[in-house]
Amino acid sequence: MSKSMPFDPYKVRDDFPILSRSNRGKPLVYLDNAATSQKPISVINAVSDYYLENNSNVHRGIYELAENAENQYRSSRKEVADWFGTSPDEIIFTRGATEGLNLIAHSFAEPMLKKGDQIILTEMEHHANIVPWQMIAKSTGAEIVVVPVLQDGSLDRERLSMLLNHPRSSLLSICHISNVLGTRNPVKEIVAEAHKNGIKVVIDGAQSVPHLRVNLKDIDCDFFVFSGHKLFAPMGIGVVYAKGELLNDMIPYQGGGDMIDQVSFAGTSYTAGVQRFEAGTPNVCGAIGLGEAIRYLKSIDFPQVDSHEKMLLENTREQLCDIRGLVEHGTVEDKAGVFCFTIEGIHPHDLATLLDAEGIATRTGHHCCQPLMDRLGHTATARASFSIYNTIEDVERFCGSLKRAANILG
Ligand SMILES: *Cc1c(COP(=O)(O)O)cnc(C)c1O
């Protein structure tokens, strides 16, 4: 699909072979994109070609296969850097967003934080953006302070401003888009406000990169993480962007091969650059798959994806408005294509089971956001999350099934 062509989800579907399989004998409707995305054939081929043609370890291999693997690995890093408007020496490959946040917590925050310093989080964070900070708070004596979420799913900006003006605040870690509420946080604005007070900002972009064209220089955050698998790439690969000037202050938290300059029992020196944070054999194949996924994204018109996903969300709301007791969680106007809901008196797992029987894949539970569930007053919610290949027919199937399920269970 070329850039000038109108966005066509039916055409996109043809690139994703798994979408033509069935689920419980019914045509699959895949609405669990916030948990993981499906993969286009070009990514699947890149992965299989790597193992068919070029499998070998990177770094220091003097033969053709190793050179090919090294070149592909390096060109993926460049592909990622270009896509996000940054430079390859600011891109660290990790296992995913979770490992990325742990890396930032251990390599950057832990050496910097002092007793009584404040780490600002929000009530809408994923466990991956909570637990690593709790670990670091424990080891450094720093405190975690939390920005509340308002009734519509937006951030309490007044409270955030207060915390950003606190003299002991030193770091803010916040999601770009909530995986439950779909809320888009105005990160550029927030980063500017934080920087005025000398506060470093980490952005969890796991949910934004599949929906938005993200330019990291424009946002000007200090760190940004995401997972490949939610961006049409394989599992087990992810990225930390770290602002170049901060890399020198960071201390590797994993040691091993490939991250050293000289090793002796008297002492070891580390290699320069991002490789210092990639101890051991990296996920070469995953990185190559991620590079290919980004090449695929270049054929997608993001503003059109955004309006397409908004249309699907709007349509879902319209079709479901007559289900008694249905509450949508996260109702800010400018939200991503995530429909998180509960129906009074019905357990979300029961809904999901009936949907599954009709071929529809959704997710229920706490979505790795237990503090947010507490805020919403539920232990579990149901969630349908949209992607570039979902169609209006998917929405109709989902809504039809959900109405039947609500009738049976209600
Ligand atoms: C999925 C997700 C994560 C964790 O990603 P992993 O791939 O499990 O490491 C973190 N934050 C958000 C907002 C997510 O949606």
Ligand as a Chemical Component Dictionary entry (heavy atoms), coordinates in Angstrom:
data_LIG
# 
_chem_comp.id                   LIG 
_chem_comp.type                 NON-POLYMER 
_chem_comp.pdbx_formal_charge   0 
_chem_comp.three_letter_code    LIG 
# 
loop_
_chem_comp_atom.comp_id 
_chem_comp_atom.atom_id 
_chem_comp_atom.alt_atom_id 
_chem_comp_atom.type_symbol 
_chem_comp_atom.charge 
_chem_comp_atom.model_Cartn_x 
_chem_comp_atom.model_Cartn_y 
_chem_comp_atom.model_Cartn_z 
_chem_comp_atom.pdbx_ordinal 
LIG C1 C1 C 0 2.206 -4.453 27.540 1  
LIG C2 C2 C 0 2.561 -3.289 28.328 2  
LIG C3 C3 C 0 3.733 -3.250 29.095 3  
LIG C4 C4 C 0 4.644 -4.431 29.229 4  
LIG O1 O1 O 0 5.095 -4.905 28.024 5  
LIG P1 P1 P 0 5.831 -6.325 27.930 6  
LIG O2 O2 O 0 5.821 -6.602 26.493 7  
LIG O3 O3 O 0 5.014 -7.291 28.730 8  
LIG O4 O4 O 0 7.189 -6.149 28.486 9  
LIG C5 C5 C 0 4.022 -2.099 29.766 10 
LIG N1 N1 N 0 3.224 -1.036 29.713 11 
LIG C6 C6 C 0 2.101 -1.020 28.990 12 
LIG C7 C7 C 0 1.264 0.213  28.947 13 
LIG C8 C8 C 0 1.718 -2.154 28.291 14 
LIG O5 O5 O 0 0.587 -2.138 27.588 15 
# 
loop_
_chem_comp_bond.comp_id 
_chem_comp_bond.atom_id_1 
_chem_comp_bond.atom_id_2 
_chem_comp_bond.value_order 
_chem_comp_bond.pdbx_ordinal 
LIG C1 C2 SING 1  
LIG C2 C3 SING 2  
LIG C2 C8 DOUB 3  
LIG C3 C4 SING 4  
LIG C3 C5 DOUB 5  
LIG C4 O1 SING 6  
LIG O1 P1 SING 7  
LIG P1 O2 DOUB 8  
LIG P1 O3 SING 9  
LIG P1 O4 SING 10 
LIG C5 N1 SING 11 
LIG N1 C6 DOUB 12 
LIG C6 C7 SING 13 
LIG C6 C8 SING 14 
LIG C8 O5 SING 15 
# 
